[in-house]
Amino acid sequence: MGKRSTAKLTRDLCDRAVVRSEQYELWDAELAGFGLRIMPSGVKSFIVRYRIDGGGRTAKRRTYTLGRYGALTIDQARKQGKAVLGAVANGQDPGEKRIAKRGELLISQLRDLYEERGCVIQRGKRIGEPMKALTKQYTMARIDHHIVALLGRKRVGDVSIADVEQFARDVASGKTAKDEKIGPRKRIIVRGGEGAARKAIRDLSAMYSFAMRLELTDRNPVDKAAVRKTDNQRERFLTLEEVKRLGAAFDQLEASGTNPKAIAIARLWALTGCRRNEIAGLKWSEVDLDRGFLMFENTKTGRSVRPLGLAAIEILRGIARDAESAFVFPATEGESFFQGTKGIWPKVKKLSGLHDVTPHTLRHTMGSTSTSAGQALAMTGAILGHRSPRSTAIYAHVQLAPAKRAAERASAKIAVALGRPPVQPRRKAAASPAS
């Protein structure tokens, strides 16, 4: 049970317990097995630790959480601890009963626990790290609109493999799709389809993995379900001929009076390979036009420096700054950034005839165009701001000036296809920003 305190747990001792980088316990000198657990987050909880199946040294050890310090007084916690240890002495396992009781949680209740404690990155090198705020927002929205909508009233222990398979079919067929107006200039649009079903299945699996870590259940019904959890297909990207059609659609919308912010954002998606909100939510503090870089402090993969091609630089130079907003593309009302691209994108797809194209397709297009132009994968990764275990080691030896030249060569081809006039480089060469 760890090194014991030499004194009885008191309010003063609990108050003075410092927070460390790792979880640790303070054990009571009077009641064996009764202690205070201190988490790196600063949460302090009373616990009881005991062994089951006879209590020998080889028996399984279980930790039973009594409640948080503050919500429970020390006297209340000690009294509960004695009751738990008394039940153990009589051959009972209070923890097993609690696990069984927790299995009665509804999926909607598990959703609340997951939002509070379980939203962490599930895949890649950064597994276990908290999700970015926007990623968490999108994840919880999918859970609410698909999982809670269809499975919310079921108990965690009652969801079967057949339920998971039916859930996937229902989301794919559009059963959860909706378009509701919830206020002035505000709507909730939920789309179904195969892609939405795959993401919802991944979210459901993550929720069950979280529930297993908390010992709320001993199974994940998604694991054995006959459902697709990944795309297993090549990423869609545009040919230069398709980019020409896209550029013609942008020109036609611009000529018809479409909001110039929306057109500029869409063109920059194509010319930079940046993610959707990296451009839509771009701030002037992240733009260095003299040296030709975007310097994001907080992206999906952390801090990121992206080289810009000349065509992208010229678009940014032509945007007038709003003295009252930090954003390059401020919203018409409020303090956020412009959200109007959602309204024009269906028009772009219709005019261009590219019905399967999304803003993220333009990111793949930049990557494929760069690679097809003969750029090394490391250069393409620097343009797109990738951070993967394999490429990170290469990026350590890649200077940003060559990456910027690679971005200029790749984006120049896309600029021509978009119908943008060729841009001549300025006399002063661009320098690499300090890392």
C-alpha positions in Angstrom: 0.0 0.0 0.0 3.0 2.3 -0.1 4.8 4.1 2.7 2.4 4.9 5.5 2.0 8.2 7.3 3.2 8.3 10.8 0.2 10.3 11.9 -3.5 10.1 11.7 -5.0 11.9 8.7 -6.2 15.3 9.8 -7.7 18.3 8.0 -4.4 20.2 8.3 -2.5 17.3 6.8 -4.9 16.9 3.9 -4.9 20.7 3.3 -1.1 20.7 3.2 -0.8 17.8 0.8 1.1 19.2 -2.2 0.2 18.4 -5.8 2.9 16.5 -7.7 3.4 15.5 -11.3 2.2 12.0 -10.5 -0.6 10.6 -8.4 0.3 9.5 -4.9 -1.4 8.6 -1.6 -1.2 9.5 2.1 -2.1 6.6 4.3 -3.7 6.9 7.7 -1.7 5.6 10.6 -4.8 4.6 12.6 -7.0 2.8 10.1 -5.1 0.4 7.8 -6.1 0.8 4.2 -7.7 4.2 4.6 -6.0 7.1 2.8 -6.1 10.3 0.7 -5.3 10.2 -3.0 -3.8 13.3 -4.6 -4.1 13.6 -8.3 -1.8 15.8 -10.6 -5.0 17.8 -11.4 -5.2 18.8 -7.7 -8.2 16.7 -6.9 -8.0 15.0 -3.5 -10.2 11.9 -2.7 -10.6 9.6 0.2 -10.0 6.0 -0.7 -9.9 2.5 0.9 -7.5 -0.2 -0.5 -8.0 -3.8 0.3 -7.4 -7.3 -1.1 -10.1 -9.7 -2.2 -10.3 -13.5 -2.5 -9.0 -14.2 1.0 -6.8 -11.3 1.5 -3.4 -12.9 0.9 -0.5 -11.2 -0.7 -1.3 -12.8 -4.0 -4.9 -11.7 -3.9 -6.2 -9.0 -6.2 -6.0 -5.5 -4.8 -8.8 -3.1 -5.2 -9.1 0.6 -4.6 -12.5 1.9 -3.5 -13.1 5.7 -3.8 -15.2 7.1 -1.0 -15.5 10.6 -2.3 -13.7 13.9 -2.7 -12.0 15.7 0.1 -14.2 18.7 0.9 -17.4 17.1 -0.2 -16.7 14.6 2.6 -15.2 15.5 6.0 -12.4 13.3 7.4 -14.8 11.9 10.0 -17.4 11.0 7.4 -14.8 9.4 5.2 -13.3 7.4 8.1 -16.7 6.1 9.1 -17.4 5.0 5.5 -14.0 3.5 5.2 -14.6 1.4 8.3 -17.9 0.1 6.9 -16.2 -0.9 3.6 -13.3 -2.7 5.4 -15.8 -4.4 7.7 -17.7 -5.7 4.7 -14.4 -7.0 3.2 -13.6 -8.8 6.6 -17.0 -10.6 6.2 -16.0 -11.9 2.8 -17.8 -9.3 0.7 -16.4 -7.2 -2.2 -17.9 -3.7 -2.1 -16.0 -2.7 -5.2 -17.6 -5.5 -7.3 -21.0 -4.3 -6.2 -20.2 -0.8 -7.3 -18.9 -2.0 -10.7 -22.2 -3.9 -11.2 -24.2 -0.8 -10.2 -22.1 1.4 -12.5 -23.0 -1.0 -15.4 -26.5 0.4 -15.0 -25.3 3.8 -16.3 -27.2 5.1 -19.3 -25.2 5.9 -22.4 -26.3 9.5 -22.0 -24.7 9.5 -18.5 -21.5 8.0 -19.8 -21.5 10.8 -22.3 -21.3 13.3 -19.5 -18.4 11.4 -17.8 -16.6 11.2 -21.1 -16.8 14.9 -21.7 -15.5 15.6 -18.3 -12.7 13.1 -18.1 -12.3 11.1 -21.2 -11.7 13.4 -24.1 -8.1 12.6 -25.0 -6.3 11.8 -28.3 -6.9 8.1 -29.1 -4.4 7.6 -32.0 -0.8 8.4 -32.9 2.2 9.6 -31.0 0.2 12.0 -28.8 -2.2 9.4 -27.4 -3.6 10.3 -24.0 -3.1 14.1 -24.5 -6.2 16.2 -24.0 -8.1 17.0 -27.2 -7.8 20.6 -28.6 -10.9 22.6 -27.7 -12.3 22.6 -31.2 -11.7 18.9 -31.6 -13.5 18.2 -28.4 -16.4 20.4 -29.5 -16.8 18.5 -32.7 -16.4 15.2 -31.0 -19.1 15.9 -28.4 -21.4 17.3 -31.1 -21.1 14.0 -33.0 -21.8 12.0 -29.8 -24.8 14.2 -29.0 -26.3 14.1 -32.5 -25.7 10.5 -33.3 -24.8 8.3 -30.2 -27.1 9.9 -27.6 -29.8 10.4 -30.1 -30.0 6.7 -31.0 -28.5 4.9 -27.9 -28.8 7.4 -25.1 -31.5 5.6 -23.2 -29.7 2.2 -23.3 -27.7 1.1 -20.3 -23.9 0.7 -20.9 -24.1 -3.0 -20.1 -27.0 -3.6 -22.4 -25.6 -2.4 -25.7 -25.0 -5.5 -27.8 -23.0 -6.1 -31.0 -26.2 -6.2 -32.9 -27.1 -2.7 -31.5 -23.8 -1.3 -32.7 -24.3 -2.7 -36.2 -27.8 -1.3 -36.4 -26.5 2.0 -35.1 -24.0 2.2 -37.9 -26.7 1.4 -40.5 -29.0 4.1 -39.0 -26.4 6.8 -39.1 -25.3 5.8 -42.6 -28.9 5.9 -43.9 -29.4 9.5 -42.5 -31.7 8.7 -39.6 -29.9 11.3 -37.4 -29.6 13.9 -40.1 -31.3 17.2 -39.5 -31.3 20.9 -40.3 -32.9 23.0 -37.5 -33.0 26.7 -37.0 -32.2 27.5 -33.4 -32.0 31.3 -33.5 -31.2 34.3 -35.6 -28.5 33.4 -38.2 -27.9 30.1 -36.4 -28.7 26.6 -37.4 -27.8 23.0 -36.4 -27.0 20.9 -39.5 -26.3 17.2 -38.9 -25.3 15.1 -41.8 -25.5 11.3 -42.0 -23.9 9.0 -44.5 -21.0 6.5 -44.5 -18.4 9.0 -43.3 -20.5 10.2 -40.4 -21.2 6.6 -39.4 -17.5 5.7 -39.3 -16.7 8.7 -37.1 -19.6 8.0 -34.8 -18.5 4.3 -34.5 -15.0 5.5 -33.5 -16.5 7.9 -30.9 -18.6 5.1 -29.5 -15.6 2.8 -29.3 -13.6 5.5 -27.5 -16.4 6.0 -25.0 -16.4 2.2 -24.2 -12.6 2.1 -23.9 -12.9 5.0 -21.4 -15.7 3.1 -19.5 -13.5 0.0 -19.3 -10.6 2.1 -17.8 -13.0 3.3 -15.2 -14.3 -0.3 -14.6 -17.8 0.7 -15.6 -17.9 -2.3 -17.9 -15.7 -5.2 -18.9 -16.5 -5.2 -22.7 -16.5 -3.0 -25.7 -19.3 -4.1 -28.1 -17.7 -2.2 -31.0 -14.6 -4.5 -31.1 -16.5 -7.5 -32.5 -19.1 -5.6 -34.5 -19.1 -5.9 -38.3 -18.7 -2.2 -38.9 -16.2 0.0 -40.7 -14.1 2.0 -38.3 -11.6 3.5 -40.9 -11.9 4.7 -44.4 -9.4 2.2 -45.9 -9.3 4.2 -49.1 -7.0 6.7 -50.8 -7.5 10.3 -49.9 -9.3 12.3 -52.6 -7.3 15.0 -54.3 -7.9 17.1 -57.4 -6.1 17.0 -60.7 -5.0 20.3 -62.1 -7.8 20.1 -64.7 -10.3 19.8 -61.7 -8.5 22.7 -60.0 -9.2 24.8 -63.1 -12.9 24.1 -62.8 -12.7 25.0 -59.1 -11.0 28.3 -60.0 -13.7 29.1 -62.6 -16.4 28.5 -60.0 -14.6 30.9 -57.6 -14.4 33.6 -60.4 -18.1 33.2 -61.2 -19.1 33.5 -57.6 -16.9 36.5 -57.2 -18.4 38.2 -60.2 -21.9 37.6 -58.9 -21.2 39.5 -55.7 -20.4 36.6 -53.3 -18.8 37.7 -50.1 -15.1 38.4 -50.9 -14.0 36.9 -47.6 -15.5 33.6 -48.5 -13.8 33.5 -51.8 -10.4 34.6 -50.4 -10.6 31.9 -47.7 -11.4 29.2 -50.3 -8.6 30.3 -52.5 -6.2 30.2 -49.6 -7.3 26.7 -48.7 -6.1 25.7 -52.2 -2.9 27.7 -52.2 -1.6 26.9 -48.8 -2.9 23.4 -48.0 -3.9 24.7 -44.5 -6.8 23.1 -42.6 -10.2 24.8 -42.8 -10.1 26.8 -39.6 -6.4 27.6 -39.8 -7.3 29.9 -42.6 -10.9 30.9 -41.6 -9.7 31.7 -38.1 -6.3 33.2 -39.1 -5.1 36.1 -37.0 -2.8 38.9 -38.2 -0.4 38.1 -35.4 0.2 34.7 -37.2 1.0 36.3 -40.6 4.5 37.4 -41.6 4.1 38.7 -45.2 7.6 40.1 -45.4 9.2 36.7 -44.8 6.3 34.8 -46.3 5.2 32.5 -43.5 2.2 31.7 -41.3 3.2 31.0 -37.7 0.4 29.2 -35.8 0.8 29.0 -32.1 -1.8 26.4 -31.5 -2.9 24.0 -34.3 -4.1 20.4 -34.2 -0.5 19.4 -33.9 0.7 22.2 -31.7 2.9 25.2 -32.8 3.4 25.2 -36.6 5.3 27.3 -39.1 4.0 27.1 -42.7 5.7 28.6 -45.8 3.6 30.6 -48.2 3.7 30.7 -52.0 3.7 34.1 -53.7 0.1 33.8 -54.9 -1.1 33.3 -51.3 1.0 36.2 -50.1 -0.6 38.5 -52.7 -4.1 37.6 -51.6 -3.2 38.4 -48.0 -1.6 41.7 -49.0 -4.8 42.7 -50.7 -6.9 42.2 -47.5 -7.7 45.4 -45.6 -7.2 45.1 -41.9 -10.1 45.7 -39.5 -8.7 47.7 -36.6 -11.3 46.3 -34.2 -10.5 42.7 -34.8 -7.5 40.4 -34.5 -8.8 38.1 -37.3 -7.8 38.4 -40.9 -11.4 37.4 -41.8 -13.5 38.8 -38.9 -17.2 38.0 -38.6 -19.7 40.6 -39.7 -21.2 40.6 -36.2 -19.6 39.6 -32.9 -16.0 39.0 -32.1 -15.4 35.6 -33.8 -14.1 34.9 -37.3 -16.0 34.7 -40.6 -18.2 31.5 -40.9 -19.8 32.2 -44.3 -17.8 29.6 -46.2 -20.4 26.9 -45.2 -23.0 28.8 -47.2 -21.0 29.1 -50.4 -19.3 25.7 -50.5 -22.4 23.9 -51.9 -22.5 26.6 -54.7 -18.8 26.0 -55.4 -19.5 22.2 -55.8 -22.5 22.8 -58.0 -20.8 25.3 -60.3 -17.6 23.2 -60.6 -19.3 19.8 -60.9 -17.0 18.5 -58.1 -19.7 17.2 -55.8 -17.4 15.1 -53.6 -14.9 17.9 -52.8 -14.5 19.4 -49.4 -12.1 22.0 -48.1 -9.9 19.2 -46.8 -9.7 17.9 -50.3 -7.7 21.0 -51.2 -5.2 20.2 -48.4 -4.7 16.7 -50.0 -4.4 18.4 -53.4 -1.5 20.6 -52.2 0.3 17.6 -50.8 -0.2 15.5 -54.0 0.8 18.4 -56.2 3.9 19.1 -54.2 5.0 15.4 -54.3 4.1 15.1 -58.0 6.3 18.2 -58.7 9.3 16.2 -57.3 9.4 17.6 -53.8 10.8 15.4 -51.1 8.2 14.1 -48.6 9.9 16.1 -45.9 9.3 19.3 -47.9 5.7 18.4 -48.5 5.3 17.7 -44.8 6.8 21.1 -44.0 4.3 22.8 -46.3 1.3 21.0 -44.7 2.6 21.2 -41.1 2.5 17.4 -40.5 3.8 15.9 -37.3 4.2 12.2 -37.4 6.8 9.8 -35.8 8.4 9.0 -39.1 8.6 12.5 -40.5 9.4 14.5 -37.4 13.0 13.1 -37.3 13.4 14.3 -40.9 11.9 17.7 -40.2 14.6 18.3 -37.6 17.1 18.6 -40.5 14.9 20.6 -42.9 15.5 24.3 -43.2 12.4 26.4 -43.7 13.9 28.4 -46.6 14.0 25.4 -49.0 10.5 24.5 -47.7 9.3 27.9 -48.7 10.7 27.5 -52.2 9.0 24.2 -52.4 5.7 25.8 -51.4 6.1 28.5 -54.1 6.7 26.0 -56.8 3.7 23.9 -55.8 1.3 26.7 -55.2 2.3 28.4 -58.4 0.9 25.5 -60.4 -2.4 25.7 -58.4 -2.5 29.5 -58.8 -2.3 29.2 -62.6 -5.1 26.6 -62.6 -7.2 28.8 -60.4 -6.8 31.6 -62.9 -4.7 33.8 -60.6 -2.2 36.1 -62.5 1.5 35.1 -62.1 3.3 36.9 -59.3 6.9 37.9 -59.7 9.1 37.4 -56.6 10.3 40.6 -54.8 13.9 41.5 -55.0 14.5 40.9 -51.3 14.7 37.2 -50.6 12.6 35.7 -47.9 14.4 34.7 -44.7 13.5 31.8 -42.4 11.8 32.8 -39.2 13.5 31.8 -35.9 12.3 28.5 -34.7 
